[in-house]
Amino acid sequence: MSKEGNFLIFCIEQYKSAKNLNGKEVIQLFSDYNVSEYIVSCFEALHTTGTNYIIEDIDSYIKAHNPA
């Protein structure tokens, strides 16, 4: 698997744990807001940050792309 793929899995697992979600819920959320594509496209910057920053960044990305 690519380093981006491994990082995406890491992000999914960390987000799942931080938000007390199950895998299906995280995958649905990431799919609804194209979070996986965002993470892969920003891999070079994101993989150098800490877990808390990644969680906050994903939350900010979802909030910015939530039409509600």
Backbone as a printed PyTorch tensor [residue, N CA C, xyz], in Angstrom:
tensor([[[  0.8390,  -1.1800,   0.0000],
         [  0.0000,   0.0000,   0.0000],
         [  0.8840,   1.2430,   0.0000]],

        [[  0.3780,   2.3100,  -0.5950],
         [  1.1350,   3.5590,  -0.6790],
         [  1.2160,   4.2360,   0.6920]],

        [[  2.1590,   5.1440,   0.8120],
         [  2.2840,   5.8880,   2.0660],
         [  1.0510,   6.7630,   2.2910]],

        [[  0.4530,   7.2580,   1.2150],
         [ -0.7790,   8.0420,   1.3360],
         [ -1.9360,   7.1670,   1.8220]],

        [[ -2.0200,   5.9500,   1.3100],
         [ -3.0520,   5.0030,   1.7360],
         [ -2.9050,   4.6370,   3.2000]],

        [[ -1.6980,   4.3780,   3.6100],
         [ -1.4460,   4.0720,   5.0240],
         [ -1.8090,   5.2540,   5.9150]],

        [[ -1.4840,   6.4590,   5.4600],
         [ -1.8100,   7.6570,   6.2330],
         [ -3.3200,   7.8570,   6.3120]],

        [[ -4.0180,   7.6010,   5.2310],
         [ -5.4760,   7.7200,   5.2320],
         [ -6.0910,   6.7720,   6.2550]],

        [[ -5.6100,   5.5450,   6.2900],
         [ -6.0950,   4.5760,   7.2810],
         [ -5.8150,   5.0690,   8.6980]],

        [[ -4.6300,   5.5940,   8.9120],
         [ -4.2830,   6.1610,  10.2180],
         [ -5.2690,   7.2710,  10.5950]],

        [[ -5.5570,   8.1710,   9.6570],
         [ -6.4820,   9.2840,   9.9260],
         [ -7.8820,   8.7790,  10.2410]],

        [[ -8.3420,   7.8010,   9.5000],
         [ -9.6600,   7.2220,   9.7460],
         [ -9.7210,   6.6420,  11.1560]],

        [[ -8.7280,   5.8740,  11.5230],
         [ -8.7130,   5.2470,  12.8470],
         [ -8.6330,   6.2820,  13.9670]],

        [[ -7.8090,   7.2960,  13.7760],
         [ -7.6810,   8.3330,  14.8030],
         [ -8.9590,   9.1530,  14.9250]],

        [[ -9.5790,   9.4710,  13.7990],
         [-10.8310,  10.2360,  13.8300],
         [-11.9370,   9.4120,  14.4780]],

        [[-11.9880,   8.1460,  14.1260],
         [-12.9810,   7.2380,  14.7060],
         [-12.8560,   7.2110,  16.2260]],

        [[-11.6720,   7.0810,  16.7040],
         [-11.4210,   7.0180,  18.1380],
         [-11.7380,   8.3530,  18.8120]],

        [[-11.3050,   9.4420,  18.2280],
         [-11.4940,  10.7630,  18.8300],
         [-12.9640,  11.1530,  18.9060]],

        [[-13.7470,  10.7060,  17.9400],
         [-15.1530,  11.1070,  17.8660],
         [-16.1050,  10.0130,  18.3600]],

        [[-15.5460,   8.9240,  18.8570],
         [-16.3510,   7.7930,  19.3410],
         [-17.3580,   7.3160,  18.2870]],

        [[-16.8710,   7.1440,  17.0660],
         [-17.6860,   6.6590,  15.9630],
         [-17.2560,   5.2470,  15.6040]],

        [[-18.1160,   4.5330,  14.9010],
         [-17.6850,   3.2380,  14.3860],
         [-17.1490,   3.4330,  12.9630]],

        [[-16.5600,   2.4070,  12.4350],
         [-15.9370,   2.4950,  11.1190],
         [-16.9090,   2.9010,  10.0240]],

        [[-18.1000,   2.3410,  10.0540],
         [-19.1030,   2.6550,   9.0340],
         [-19.4840,   4.1320,   9.0840]],

        [[-19.6230,   4.6780,  10.2840],
         [-19.9780,   6.0940,  10.4320],
         [-18.8880,   7.0100,   9.8790]],

        [[-17.6410,   6.6900,  10.1580],
         [-16.5290,   7.5030,   9.6660],
         [-16.4410,   7.4150,   8.1450]],

        [[-16.5580,   6.2320,   7.6030],
         [-16.4860,   6.0670,   6.1540],
         [-17.6140,   6.8370,   5.4760]],

        [[-18.8170,   6.8080,   6.0470],
         [-19.9400,   7.5530,   5.4780],
         [-19.6790,   9.0600,   5.5380]],

        [[-19.1980,   9.5380,   6.6670],
         [-18.8830,  10.9500,   6.8340],
         [-17.7980,  11.3850,   5.8510]],

        [[-16.7300,  10.6050,   5.7610],
         [-15.6380,  10.9250,   4.8500],
         [-16.1240,  10.8940,   3.4010]],

        [[-17.0140,   9.9820,   3.0850],
         [-17.5610,   9.8890,   1.7320],
         [-18.4540,  11.0870,   1.4250]],

        [[-19.3100,  11.4590,   2.3630],
         [-20.2350,  12.5790,   2.1590],
         [-19.5070,  13.8860,   1.8740]],

        [[-18.3640,  14.0850,   2.4890],
         [-17.6320,  15.3420,   2.3680],
         [-16.2980,  15.2210,   1.6160]],

        [[-16.0500,  14.1050,   0.9820],
         [-14.8130,  13.8830,   0.2120],
         [-13.5540,  14.0920,   1.0580]],

        [[-13.6330,  13.6960,   2.3130],
         [-12.5120,  13.8860,   3.2320],
         [-11.3080,  13.0470,   2.8150]],

        [[-11.5360,  11.8470,   2.3330],
         [-10.4160,  10.9870,   1.9380],
         [ -9.5920,  11.6430,   0.8430]],

        [[-10.2610,  12.2250,  -0.1390],
         [ -9.5590,  12.9020,  -1.2240],
         [ -8.7630,  14.0910,  -0.6900]],

        [[ -9.3650,  14.8070,   0.2490],
         [ -8.6850,  15.9410,   0.8690],
         [ -7.4180,  15.4830,   1.5920]],

        [[ -7.5400,  14.4350,   2.3810],
         [ -6.3910,  13.9370,   3.1390],
         [ -5.2610,  13.5170,   2.1960]],

        [[ -5.5940,  12.7870,   1.1540],
         [ -4.5720,  12.3340,   0.2090],
         [ -3.9440,  13.5290,  -0.5070]],

        [[ -4.7640,  14.5090,  -0.8980],
         [ -4.2260,  15.6650,  -1.6240],
         [ -3.3320,  16.5350,  -0.7400]],

        [[ -3.5630,  16.5020,   0.5660],
         [ -2.7700,  17.3000,   1.5050],
         [ -1.7800,  16.4500,   2.2970]],

        [[ -1.5180,  15.2650,   1.8170],
         [ -0.6490,  14.3250,   2.5380],
         [  0.6750,  14.9560,   2.9550]],

        [[  1.3380,  15.6310,   2.0280],
         [  2.6730,  16.1650,   2.3160],
         [  2.6730,  17.1000,   3.5160]],

        [[  1.6430,  17.9080,   3.6650],
         [  1.5670,  18.8220,   4.8060],
         [  1.0160,  18.1310,   6.0470]],

        [[ -0.0490,  17.3560,   5.8840],
         [ -0.7230,  16.7670,   7.0440],
         [  0.1060,  15.7180,   7.7660]],

        [[  0.8780,  14.9350,   7.0230],
         [  1.5820,  13.8350,   7.7010],
         [  2.6970,  14.3240,   8.6150]],

        [[  3.0070,  15.6080,   8.5360],
         [  4.0520,  16.1580,   9.4090],
         [  3.4710,  16.7780,  10.6780]],

        [[  2.1380,  16.7350,  10.8100],
         [  1.4910,  17.3520,  11.9620],
         [  1.1100,  16.2980,  12.9900]],

        [[  0.6360,  16.7430,  14.1190],
         [  0.2200,  15.8340,  15.1700],
         [ -1.2160,  15.3670,  14.9960]],

        [[ -1.5700,  14.3430,  15.7220],
         [ -2.9000,  13.7550,  15.6280],
         [ -3.9940,  14.7590,  15.9710]],

        [[ -3.8130,  15.5370,  17.0170],
         [ -4.8360,  16.5170,  17.3890],
         [ -5.0700,  17.5190,  16.2660]],

        [[ -4.0090,  17.9660,  15.6310],
         [ -4.1530,  18.9050,  14.5190],
         [ -4.9200,  18.2610,  13.3670]],

        [[ -4.6250,  17.0210,  13.0840],
         [ -5.3040,  16.3080,  11.9910],
         [ -6.8020,  16.2170,  12.2720]],

        [[ -7.1670,  15.8560,  13.4870],
         [ -8.5810,  15.7540,  13.8610],
         [ -9.2560,  17.1140,  13.7010]],

        [[ -8.6250,  18.1600,  14.2040],
         [ -9.1830,  19.5090,  14.0910],
         [ -9.2820,  19.9500,  12.6350]],

        [[ -8.3020,  19.5970,  11.8390],
         [ -8.3080,  19.9670,  10.4260],
         [ -9.4430,  19.2620,   9.6840]],

        [[ -9.6470,  17.9980,   9.9760],
         [-10.7580,  17.2570,   9.3590],
         [-12.0880,  17.8860,   9.7660]],

        [[-12.2320,  18.2240,  11.0410],
         [-13.4530,  18.8850,  11.5010],
         [-13.6750,  20.2120,  10.7680]],

        [[-12.6220,  20.9960,  10.6180],
         [-12.7250,  22.2780,   9.9150],
         [-13.1040,  22.0770,   8.4530]],

        [[-12.5100,  21.0780,   7.8400],
         [-12.8250,  20.7800,   6.4350],
         [-14.2920,  20.3870,   6.2780]],

        [[-14.7730,  19.5290,   7.1550],
         [-16.1760,  19.1030,   7.0950],
         [-17.1000,  20.2980,   7.3310]],

        [[-16.7840,  21.1210,   8.3190],
         [-17.6080,  22.2870,   8.6260],
         [-17.6470,  23.2370,   7.4250]],

        [[-16.5200,  23.4450,   6.7780],
         [-16.4570,  24.3510,   5.6250],
         [-17.2360,  23.8210,   4.4320]],

        [[-17.4110,  22.5020,   4.3490],
         [-18.1040,  21.8820,   3.2170],
         [-19.5050,  21.3980,   3.5570]],

        [[-19.9790,  21.7930,   4.7440],
         [-21.3240,  21.4160,   5.1740],
         [-22.2790,  22.5450,   4.8150]],

        [[-23.2080,  22.2940,   3.9030],
         [-24.1060,  23.3690,   3.4630],
         [-25.0970,  23.8390,   4.5280]],

        [[-25.2240,  23.1000,   5.6060],
         [-26.2170,  23.4640,   6.6340],
         [-25.7330,  24.5710,   7.4630]]])
